[in-house]
Amino acid sequence: MDLNLLRTFLAVYRSGSFTAGAALLSLSQPTVTTQIRALERQLGRELFERLPRGVAPVPFADELALRVAGPLDELASFAGGGARGEAVEPVRLAGPAELLCLRVLPALAPLVAERGVQLRVTAGLTDPLLEELRAGRHDLVIATSRPRGRALSAVPLADEEFVLVAAPVWAERVTPERVALEGPGSLLGVPLVVYAEDLPIARRYWRHVFGRRLGLRAAVTMPDLRGVLAAVVAGAGWSVLPRYLCAPELGSGALVALYEPEDPPINTAFLVQRPGAAAHPHVELVRDVLLRAGRSW
């Protein structure tokens, strides 16, 4: 099979469109379309579902990308990819939106401004992002849990502490002293604001701190913790948030910590790297900067 067809396939798979894949390869869009169709004929099946904007890989394309991404990237590095004077592909980084916006992108800004590093950043949940990492769609993923198996390299990046918070208007009613005395029952009747219906952060806090199951239904769900923060600051109710996210509001008094347990829940974020990504010189730069910055997060 022509390796050029596989390279074109991988560029389209990673970029999400024929046009973007053509730009990565310095080819025309019609050439990329022709090559993808030629590969589909050779394989006897379609690789992408054509969408109004871009394309979506079919399950077989995910399997093919998983098989060819590592070897093709290694081959590109041996052939001189990234040598002086040549364009280096962007580093494809993914992780939780809030951490990317507040911690990761500011830490990487000097690499972009001073070292010419290009970034393609994707926000999402850990499990889907790790599957895409295995398939070669990302180089690095910041995961909120350690991936299973040995196929991916994962190192601890930073710890985040969870804190039970509400606006002052609610804290006057549900004081920290009352929470310490009555426990979770003190929050009955106060709306709960979370980022998902299954209450993952709040449930974990309840188990760890109060030793019981959280049996409440959310009043507001918003799949971005920055939105949850905004709603809680505005007085919508209470929530459990990473301390790094709400530290300015706690410092200014816009939020109140309703309880400060001696042993607060801690979650470790991991920096996960796909096989073959080490051959990309800028991936190593990004990785090193994040690991250094993560020590102070």
Secondary structure, DSSP 8 states (H G I E B T S, - for coil): --HHHHHHHHHHHHHSSHHHHHHHHT--HHHHHHHHHHHHHHHTS--EEE-SSSEEE-HHHHHHHHHHHHHHHHHHHHTTTT-TTS----EEEEE-HHHIIIIIHHHHHHHHHHH---EEEEE--HHHHHHHHHTTS-SEEEESS--SSSSSEEEEEEEEEEEEEE-HHHHTTS-HHHHHHHGGGGGTTS-BEESSTT-HHHHHHIIIIISS------SEE-SSHHHHHHHHHTTS-EEEEEHHHHHHHHHHTSSEEEE--SS--EEEEEEEE-TTGGGSHHHHHHHHHHHHHHTT-
